[in-house]
């Protein structure tokens, strides 16, 4: 591997909690991490580059024009501005910087051109962005694709202390960096897979911390005196980019719940319990209760693993709750696409009649998913080849990081280093001269180390936000 290969991390400072440990590992391997900042400085042990002033000048330049297809990079922002109910507290960049549909278009073009100039200046081996589906990451991703630049997208993993790293745009599956799908994993190592599943379920390893109570007591309370079948639906925040952009049919929790209520009709004694998302600032519990009426309940304070254990079946759009349900061996109905979708792991929600039939089969004990051996394959693939362990503090208790002991054979970082180290340089890049000059004029700075007290206050403020 050539020495001193540059790697760019383009992200808001919030995501440094995940990228910081990764940058440290890459630096130890001889790479040079540079953080391209979006919203000011934060703790970062390497150099950083702030293009915000140059981008603002471009946005305000009357001679700076947008290409005709720039709207494709503003899909999330257009949805936000066309559906004001989405525009609450998430995505501060959208709220504070984008602000209007017209600025969204101009920012997309400015970030696209700026990214080309960054590639020209730094000739990086790789560019990391978080998610990649909303501004400015969508524009950065598009520019990297046009230039033939290696792009790596990331999301939080299902297991505490891990992230996904996908080559190119976020994948719809768990294809690893070497191109292997999970069903190519040898599943003979039953003991390792079962040990993980036992530890995962016994530690209640959800990303958030909520009250753990008796599943049997919860089941009895939620079913009531005349209920016999319990379906758990896990809400997602409706402003999540994977919902706003990726949804095929169910763009809201209300739409998903209405569909499930219809599908439950042929099943006597069926009850639905709707679990609100713990990070949603507007849970709309009263609205959900009025939709469900006497056919179920809405809960917010019960641990999701308790609900999974109490349930006969679980339904999700594409959330972490689905992976958690698989780990408990519960039948899982997928309303949308998810990385863990597989005919021997999940039930797909096609027509109302087909989903009703699936529920009847589950109630009769005639359901063959999830297949335990296929689940073991998925688990081993995640532990060894797909999830990247980068221990970080998040909403879970620190003890959850003990699960990372199962990653002793993980090869994801080695695959990542291999991919970055052998990446081809970007193609010949045509950058507007005024953009190039402005980016060349921006200084590359060393991050000033903050005091211990400042760092603690900053962490507390980030946690509270």
C-alpha positions in Angstrom: 0.0 0.0 0.0 1.4 3.4 -0.9 2.2 5.6 2.1 0.1 8.6 3.1 -3.0 7.9 1.2 -5.7 10.5 2.0 -9.2 9.5 3.1 -11.9 12.1 3.3 -14.7 11.9 5.9 -17.5 14.3 4.8 -20.0 14.5 7.7 -21.6 16.5 10.4 -19.8 16.5 13.8 -22.5 14.2 15.3 -21.2 11.3 13.1 -17.6 11.6 14.4 -18.6 9.4 17.3 -18.8 6.6 14.7 -16.1 7.8 12.3 -13.5 8.8 14.9 -12.6 5.2 15.9 -12.5 4.2 12.2 -10.2 7.1 11.4 -7.8 6.1 14.2 -7.5 2.6 12.8 -6.9 3.9 9.3 -4.3 6.3 10.5 -2.5 3.4 12.2 -2.4 1.6 8.9 -0.8 4.6 7.1 -3.8 6.5 5.8 -4.3 10.2 6.3 -7.8 11.0 7.5 -9.2 14.5 6.7 -12.5 15.6 8.0 -14.5 17.8 5.7 -16.7 19.7 8.1 -20.3 20.8 7.7 -21.3 22.4 11.0 -18.2 23.6 12.9 -15.4 22.0 14.8 -15.4 19.1 17.2 -13.0 16.7 18.8 -11.0 15.2 15.9 -7.3 14.1 16.2 -6.4 14.9 12.6 -6.6 17.7 10.1 -9.9 19.2 9.0 -11.1 21.2 6.0 -14.1 23.7 6.1 -15.6 24.6 2.7 -18.7 26.2 4.1 -17.8 29.8 3.3 -16.8 28.9 -0.2 -20.1 27.0 -0.7 -22.2 29.9 0.6 -20.5 32.3 -1.8 -21.4 29.9 -4.6 -25.0 29.7 -3.5 -25.3 33.5 -3.4 -23.5 34.0 -6.7 -26.1 35.0 -9.3 -23.9 33.7 -12.1 -23.8 30.2 -10.6 -26.4 28.1 -12.3 -27.8 24.6 -11.6 -27.9 21.8 -14.1 -31.3 20.6 -15.3 -31.2 17.3 -13.4 -30.1 18.7 -10.0 -33.5 17.9 -8.5 -32.6 14.2 -8.3 -30.2 15.1 -5.5 -32.9 16.9 -3.5 -35.5 14.1 -3.2 -35.4 14.1 0.6 -35.5 17.9 0.9 -38.4 18.1 -1.6 -40.4 15.6 0.5 -39.6 17.6 3.6 -40.8 20.9 2.1 -43.8 19.4 0.4 -44.9 17.6 3.6 -44.4 20.2 6.4 -45.4 17.6 9.0 -42.1 16.0 8.5 -40.2 19.2 9.2 -39.8 19.0 13.0 -36.5 18.4 14.8 -34.4 16.1 12.6 -31.6 16.9 10.3 -30.3 20.2 11.5 -28.5 20.8 8.2 -31.9 20.7 6.5 -33.4 23.0 9.0 -30.5 25.5 9.5 -28.8 25.5 6.1 -31.1 24.2 3.3 -34.2 26.1 4.6 -36.0 26.4 1.2 -36.5 24.3 -1.9 -34.6 26.8 -4.1 -31.7 26.8 -1.7 -31.8 23.0 -1.8 -31.2 23.0 -5.5 -28.4 25.6 -5.3 -26.7 23.8 -2.4 -26.9 20.6 -4.2 -25.1 22.1 -7.2 -22.6 23.9 -5.0 -21.7 20.7 -3.1 -21.5 18.7 -6.3 -19.0 21.2 -7.8 -17.1 21.6 -4.5 -16.7 17.8 -4.2 -15.1 17.7 -7.6 -12.7 20.4 -6.5 -12.0 18.5 -3.3 -11.2 15.4 -5.4 -8.9 17.5 -7.6 -7.1 19.0 -4.6 -6.6 15.9 -2.4 -6.8 13.0 -4.8 -8.2 10.8 -2.0 -8.2 7.0 -2.0 -11.7 7.0 -0.6 -14.5 9.3 0.5 -16.8 8.4 3.4 -20.3 9.8 3.8 -23.1 9.0 6.2 -26.2 7.5 4.6 -25.8 9.4 1.3 -29.5 10.0 0.6 -29.9 13.6 1.7 -28.0 16.9 1.3 -25.1 17.4 1.2 -24.2 13.7 1.1 -26.4 13.0 -1.9 -24.5 15.7 -3.9 -21.1 14.4 -2.7 -22.1 10.8 -3.6 -23.2 11.9 -7.1 -19.9 13.8 -7.7 -17.9 10.8 -6.6 -19.8 8.5 -8.9 -19.3 10.9 -11.9 -15.5 11.1 -11.2 -15.0 7.3 -10.6 -14.0 8.0 -7.0 -14.3 5.2 -4.4 -17.3 6.1 -2.2 -18.1 4.4 1.1 -21.5 4.9 2.8 -22.3 4.1 6.4 -25.1 3.5 8.8 -25.4 2.4 12.4 -25.3 -1.4 12.7 -27.9 -3.6 14.4 -25.4 -4.6 17.0 -24.2 -1.9 19.5 -20.7 -0.7 18.7 -20.9 -1.5 15.0 -21.6 0.3 11.7 -22.3 -0.8 8.1 -19.8 0.2 5.4 -21.2 -0.2 1.9 -19.2 0.3 -1.3 -21.0 3.0 -3.3 -24.6 4.0 -2.3 -26.2 2.2 0.6 -26.9 -1.4 -0.4 -30.3 -3.1 -0.1 -28.6 -6.2 1.2 -25.6 -7.3 3.3 -23.2 -7.8 0.4 -19.8 -7.3 2.0 -16.9 -5.2 0.5 -15.5 -8.2 -1.3 -18.9 -9.0 -3.0 -20.0 -11.9 -0.8 -23.7 -12.3 0.2 -24.6 -13.8 3.5 -25.9 -17.1 2.0 -22.4 -17.8 0.8 -21.2 -18.0 4.4 -20.4 -21.5 5.6 -23.0 -22.2 8.4 -21.3 -25.1 10.0 -20.0 -23.0 13.0 -23.2 -23.5 14.8 -21.8 -23.0 18.3 -20.4 -19.5 17.5 -23.7 -18.4 16.0 -25.8 -19.8 18.8 -23.5 -18.3 21.4 -24.0 -14.9 19.9 -27.8 -15.3 19.7 -27.9 -16.4 23.3 -25.8 -13.4 24.4 -27.7 -10.9 22.2 -31.1 -11.9 23.5 -30.1 -12.4 27.1 -28.4 -8.9 27.2 -31.5 -7.3 25.5 -29.1 -5.6 23.1 -31.3 -2.9 21.7 -29.9 0.4 20.8 -32.0 2.2 23.4 -32.6 1.5 27.1 -36.1 0.9 28.3 -37.8 -1.0 31.1 -37.6 -4.8 30.9 -40.6 -6.6 32.4 -42.1 -10.1 32.3 -43.1 -11.0 28.7 -45.9 -13.3 30.0 -47.4 -10.5 32.1 -47.1 -8.1 29.1 -48.7 -10.6 26.8 -51.6 -11.2 29.1 -52.2 -7.5 29.6 -52.1 -6.7 25.9 -54.3 -9.6 24.8 -57.0 -8.8 27.4 -59.7 -11.3 28.3 -60.7 -12.3 24.7 -57.4 -12.0 22.7 -55.4 -15.0 21.5 -52.9 -13.7 18.9 -50.5 -10.8 19.4 -49.0 -8.9 16.5 -46.3 -6.3 17.3 -45.6 -3.5 14.9 -42.6 -1.3 15.5 -42.9 2.4 14.5 -40.2 4.2 12.6 -39.7 7.9 12.6 -41.5 9.1 9.5 -38.7 11.6 8.7 -36.1 8.8 8.5 -34.5 9.1 5.0 -34.9 5.4 4.5 -38.6 5.8 4.9 -39.0 9.1 3.0 -36.9 8.0 0.0 -36.9 4.2 0.2 -40.6 3.4 1.0 -42.5 1.7 -1.8 -46.0 1.6 -0.2 -45.9 2.6 3.5 -44.7 6.2 3.9 -46.2 6.6 7.4 -46.8 4.5 10.4 -50.5 5.1 10.0 -50.5 3.6 6.5 -48.6 0.5 7.8 -50.9 0.0 10.8 -54.1 0.4 8.6 -52.8 -2.3 6.3 -52.0 -4.7 9.2 -55.5 -4.1 10.7 -57.1 -5.1 7.5 -54.9 -8.2 7.3 -55.8 -9.2 10.8 -59.6 -9.2 10.2 -59.9 -12.9 9.3 -58.0 -14.0 12.5 -60.3 -14.3 15.6 -58.8 -12.9 18.8 -56.0 -11.0 17.0 -54.6 -7.9 18.7 -52.0 -5.4 17.5 -49.6 -3.6 19.8 -47.9 -0.6 18.3 -44.5 0.3 19.7 -43.6 3.9 19.3 -40.1 4.8 18.3 -38.1 5.9 21.4 -36.2 8.6 19.4 -39.4 10.1 17.9 -40.1 13.5 19.3 -43.7 13.4 18.1 -45.0 9.9 18.8 -48.7 10.7 18.0 -49.9 8.2 20.5 -53.4 9.6 20.6 -53.7 9.5 16.8 -52.5 5.9 16.7 -54.9 4.9 19.5 -57.8 6.4 17.6 -56.8 4.4 14.5 -56.5 1.1 16.4 -59.5 1.7 18.6 -60.4 -1.5 20.5 -58.3 -3.8 18.4 -55.0 -3.3 20.2 -52.7 -1.0 22.2 -50.0 1.7 21.8 -47.0 1.4 24.1 -43.9 3.5 24.5 -42.3 2.5 27.8 -41.9 -1.3 27.3 -38.5 -2.7 26.2 -38.8 -3.8 22.5 -37.3 -7.2 23.3 -40.0 -7.8 25.9 -42.6 -7.1 23.3 -40.9 -9.4 20.8 -40.9 -12.2 23.4 -44.6 -11.6 24.1 -45.6 -11.6 20.5 -46.8 -14.3 18.1 -45.6 -12.3 15.1 -43.7 -9.1 14.5 -44.2 -6.7 11.6 -41.8 -3.9 10.5 -41.2 -1.6 7.6 -37.4 -2.1 7.6 -36.1 -1.3 11.1 -33.6 -2.8 13.6 -36.6 -4.3 15.4 -36.9 -6.8 12.5 -33.4 -8.1 13.1 -34.1 -8.3 16.8 -37.2 -10.4 16.1 -35.2 -12.8 13.9 -32.7 -13.3 16.8 -35.7 -14.4 18.9 -36.9 -16.7 16.2 -40.2 -14.9 15.8 -42.1 -14.9 12.4 -41.4 -11.5 10.8 -43.5 -9.7 8.2 -41.6 -7.2 6.1 -43.7 -4.3 4.8 -40.8 -2.8 2.9 -37.3 -3.9 1.8 -34.7 -4.6 4.5 -31.1 -5.9 4.4 -32.2 -9.1 6.2 -34.9 -9.9 3.7 -34.8 -13.6 2.7 -37.5 -16.1 1.7 -36.3 -18.4 4.5 -36.1 -15.7 7.1 -39.0 -13.3 6.5 -42.5 -13.1 5.3 -43.2 -10.5 2.6 -46.3 -8.3 2.8 -47.6 -8.4 -0.7 -51.4 -8.4 -1.0 -53.8 -8.1 1.9 -55.0 -11.6 1.2 -51.4 -13.0 1.2 -50.5 -11.3 4.4 -53.8 -12.5 6.0 -52.8 -16.0 4.9 -49.4 -15.7 6.5 -50.9 -14.5 9.8 -53.3 -17.5 9.8 -50.4 -19.8 9.2 -48.5 -18.3 12.1 -51.5 -18.7 14.4 -51.9 -22.3 13.3 -48.2 -23.1 14.0 -47.6 -23.7 10.3 -44.9 -21.1 9.7 -41.4 -22.1 8.6 -39.6 -18.8 9.1 -37.1 -17.9 10.4 -35.1 -20.9 9.4 -32.6 -21.4 12.2 -29.8 -22.5 9.9 -30.2 -19.6 7.6 -30.3 -17.2 10.6 -27.0 -18.7 11.7 -25.5 -18.0 8.3 -26.6 -14.4 8.5 -25.2 -14.0 12.0 -21.8 -15.4 11.1 -21.7 -13.2 8.0 -22.4 -10.1 10.1 -19.8 -11.1 12.8 -17.0 -12.0 10.4 -17.5 -10.1 7.1 -20.1 -7.3 7.1 -20.5 -5.3 10.3 -17.5 -3.2 11.3 -16.8 -3.0 15.0 -15.9 0.6 16.0 -16.8 0.8 19.7 -18.7 4.0 20.5 -21.0 5.2 23.2 -24.6 5.7 22.1 -28.0 5.4 23.6 -27.3 1.9 24.9 -25.6 1.1 28.2 -21.8 0.6 27.8 -22.2 -3.0 28.9 -23.8 -3.8 25.6 -20.4 -3.4 24.0 -19.5 -6.7 25.5 -21.2 -8.2 22.5 -18.1 -7.1 20.5 -16.3 -10.1 22.0 -18.0 -12.2 19.3 -16.1 -10.2 16.6 -12.7 -11.8 17.3 -12.7 -13.3 13.7 -14.0 -10.2 12.0 -12.3 -9.4 8.6 -14.3 -6.3 7.6 -11.6 -3.9 8.5 -9.0 -5.8 6.5 -11.3 -5.9 3.5 -11.9 -2.2 3.9 -8.1 -1.5 4.0 -7.7 -3.7 0.9 -10.4 -1.9 -1.0 -9.1 1.6 -0.1 -5.4 0.7 -0.6 -6.1 -0.6 -4.2 -8.6 2.1 -5.3 -8.0 3.7 -8.6 -7.5 7.5 -8.6 -10.4 9.6 -9.8 -10.9 10.2 -13.5 -9.8 13.5 -15.1 -12.0 16.0 -13.4 -13.5 19.1 -15.1 -14.0 21.7 -12.3 -15.2 25.2 -12.8 -12.2 27.5 -12.3 -13.9 29.7 -9.8 -14.9 26.7 -7.7 -11.4 25.3 -7.9 -9.8 28.6 -6.9 -12.1 29.0 -3.8 -11.4 25.4 -2.6 -7.7 25.8 -3.2 -7.7 29.0 -1.1 -9.4 27.2 1.9 -6.8 26.3 4.5 -6.3 22.7 5.8 -6.1 23.0 9.6 -5.2 20.9 12.5 -8.1 20.5 14.9 -7.4 22.4 18.2 -7.7 20.0 21.1 -10.4 21.2 23.5 -10.2 21.1 27.3 -11.5 18.1 29.2 -14.4 20.2 30.7 -15.4 21.5 27.2 -15.4 17.9 25.8 -17.6 16.7 28.6 -20.1 19.6 28.2 -20.1 19.0 24.5 -20.9 15.3 24.9 -23.7 16.1 27.3 -25.2 18.7 24.9 -25.0 16.3 22.0 -26.6 13.5 24.1 -29.4 15.9 25.1 -30.0 16.9 21.5 
